[in-house]
Each structure stands twice: as structure tokens, then as C-alpha cells.
Amino acid sequence: IMVCVDFSKSCESALEFAVKIAQKESAKVFVFHMLIPSPYTETQQVVSTRRRELEESYGPVLASEEHEYSVCVGASPHLEILQYARDNDVDLIAMGSHTKDKADRWYVGSAVEHVSARSICPVVVVTKPSALSKVEG
């Protein structure tokens, strides 16, 4: 199970969802974080720092699960997410999303939209922590 995180509340909820599914299915959790390259910072140093932040932030939630952290650098998050999912034979992608209501329509972020449209495996989009209570039941 791959979960895409950006340290937001909705991504924390997506991680919790992924962990619950992983526990039920005895699955590995791949925690994926994307960085946009910057000409002003040393990429490898930023990747190392962000990996430590992932471990510190999400380590307690993942402590009892088989898991792996990945920090990717690229300009197109959806392409990197889809490639990582293919390379790691992922069966499910969990993503958090900050939804927006616009003219009586519900919109998710562009990365969520692109991944959902192009993924060869199911994609679960978690927008609210209250969605987790339905998984527990």
C-alpha cells in the first residue's frame, strides 16, 4: 500500500487509513513524499532532512507495520507517484486531499486527479479524518 504524504492533516488521515488496511491485509506500507527541485538548495541535503522528518512524524504510527520511506525529487508529482507505484508493484494508493467546493462541485488537487485517472491500481482519497471511523466498523 502506497501512501502519498505532504505533512498535512488529510495526508495524516490517509496514512492512518493505509495502516489500518495494511494491518488487516498483512501488507507493507510505502510512504512516499515528493519534493520539487530547487536551484537554490542542495538536493541531497534536503532529501535527507525530509526523510528524517518523515521518520519522526510518521514513525510512531508505522512502528508495528512493515514500511519503507521514499523521498522523490521531480517536477511532476503525479508522474513520480505513478512510476513509484509501478516500480514497487503497489496494489493500492492512498492520498490525502484538501477539497474545495466550487459552484456546487467538489474539486480535489491536481495530483490526486491525475493519479486517480491514470493509475492501474485503486486509489483511495481521504479528505476527512472522520472517514476512518467507517474503516474501523
C-alpha positions as CSV (number, residue, x, y, z in Angstrom):
1,I,0.0,0.0,0.0
2,M,1.4,3.3,-1.1
3,V,0.5,6.5,0.8
4,C,1.5,9.9,-0.5
5,V,2.2,12.4,2.2
6,D,2.9,16.1,2.5
7,F,2.7,16.6,6.3
8,S,-0.9,17.9,6.0
9,K,-3.8,16.7,8.2
10,S,-5.5,15.0,5.3
11,C,-2.3,13.1,4.5
12,E,-2.0,12.0,8.1
13,S,-5.6,10.6,7.8
14,A,-4.6,8.8,4.6
15,L,-1.6,7.3,6.4
16,E,-3.8,6.1,9.2
17,F,-6.2,4.6,6.7
18,A,-3.3,2.8,4.9
19,V,-2.0,1.4,8.2
20,K,-5.5,0.0,9.1
21,I,-5.7,-1.7,5.7
22,A,-2.1,-2.9,6.0
23,Q,-2.9,-4.5,9.4
24,K,-5.9,-6.3,8.0
25,E,-4.1,-7.5,4.9
26,S,-0.6,-8.0,6.3
27,A,0.7,-5.6,3.7
28,K,3.7,-3.3,3.5
29,V,3.2,0.4,3.6
30,F,5.3,2.6,1.2
31,V,5.4,6.2,2.5
32,F,6.0,8.5,-0.5
33,H,6.9,12.2,-0.3
34,M,7.6,14.4,-3.3
35,L,10.0,17.4,-3.5
36,I,10.0,19.9,-6.3
37,P,13.7,20.6,-7.3
38,S,15.1,24.0,-6.4
39,P,18.2,25.6,-7.8
40,Y,18.8,27.3,-4.5
41,T,19.2,24.3,-2.2
42,E,21.4,21.2,-2.1
43,T,19.0,18.5,-3.2
44,Q,20.6,15.6,-1.4
45,Q,20.7,17.5,1.9
46,V,17.0,18.4,1.6
47,V,16.1,14.8,0.8
48,S,18.0,13.6,3.9
49,T,16.3,16.2,6.0
50,R,12.9,15.4,4.7
51,R,13.4,11.7,5.2
52,R,14.3,12.3,8.9
53,E,11.1,14.4,9.2
54,L,9.0,11.6,7.7
55,E,10.5,9.1,10.2
56,E,9.9,11.5,13.1
57,S,6.4,12.4,12.1
58,Y,5.1,9.1,11.0
59,G,7.3,6.5,12.7
60,P,5.0,6.1,15.7
61,V,2.0,5.4,13.5
62,L,4.0,2.8,11.5
63,A,6.0,1.3,14.3
64,S,4.3,-2.1,14.2
65,E,4.0,-2.3,10.4
66,E,6.5,-3.2,7.7
67,H,7.2,0.0,5.9
68,E,9.5,2.0,3.7
69,Y,10.1,5.7,3.3
70,S,10.8,7.3,-0.1
71,V,11.6,10.9,-0.9
72,C,11.5,11.6,-4.6
73,V,12.6,14.8,-6.4
74,G,10.8,15.8,-9.6
75,A,8.6,18.4,-11.3
76,S,5.5,16.3,-12.0
77,P,4.2,14.7,-8.7
78,H,1.6,12.5,-10.4
79,L,4.1,11.0,-12.8
80,E,6.5,10.3,-10.0
81,I,3.7,8.7,-7.9
82,L,2.6,6.5,-10.7
83,Q,6.1,5.4,-11.6
84,Y,6.9,4.6,-8.0
85,A,3.6,2.6,-7.7
86,R,4.6,0.6,-10.8
87,D,8.2,0.0,-9.7
88,N,7.1,-1.3,-6.3
89,D,4.1,-3.4,-7.5
90,V,1.7,-1.3,-5.4
91,D,-1.8,-2.7,-5.0
92,L,-3.4,0.4,-3.5
93,I,-2.6,4.1,-3.4
94,A,-3.9,6.2,-0.5
95,M,-3.8,10.0,-0.9
96,G,-5.0,12.9,1.3
97,S,-6.7,15.8,-0.4
98,H,-7.7,19.3,0.5
99,T,-11.1,19.6,-1.1
100,K,-12.7,22.7,-2.4
101,D,-16.3,23.4,-3.1
102,K,-16.8,25.5,-6.2
103,A,-20.2,26.1,-7.8
104,D,-21.8,23.1,-6.1
105,R,-19.0,20.9,-7.4
106,W,-16.3,19.1,-5.4
107,Y,-12.7,19.5,-6.5
108,V,-9.6,17.7,-5.4
109,G,-6.0,18.7,-6.1
110,S,-4.5,18.2,-9.5
111,A,-2.1,15.4,-8.3
112,V,-5.0,13.4,-6.9
113,E,-7.0,14.0,-10.0
114,H,-4.2,12.9,-12.3
115,V,-3.2,9.9,-10.3
116,S,-6.8,8.7,-9.9
117,A,-7.3,9.0,-13.7
118,R,-4.1,7.2,-14.7
119,S,-3.4,4.6,-12.0
120,I,-3.6,0.9,-12.8
121,C,-4.4,0.1,-9.2
122,P,-7.2,1.5,-7.0
123,V,-6.7,5.0,-5.5
124,V,-8.4,6.0,-2.2
125,V,-8.7,9.7,-1.5
126,V,-9.1,10.6,2.2
127,T,-10.4,14.1,2.8
128,K,-11.6,14.0,6.4
129,P,-10.4,12.1,9.5
130,S,-14.0,11.1,10.2
131,A,-13.8,8.7,7.2
132,L,-11.5,6.5,9.3
133,S,-14.3,5.5,11.7
134,K,-16.1,3.7,8.8
135,V,-13.0,1.6,8.3
136,E,-12.9,0.5,11.9
137,G,-16.6,-0.6,11.8
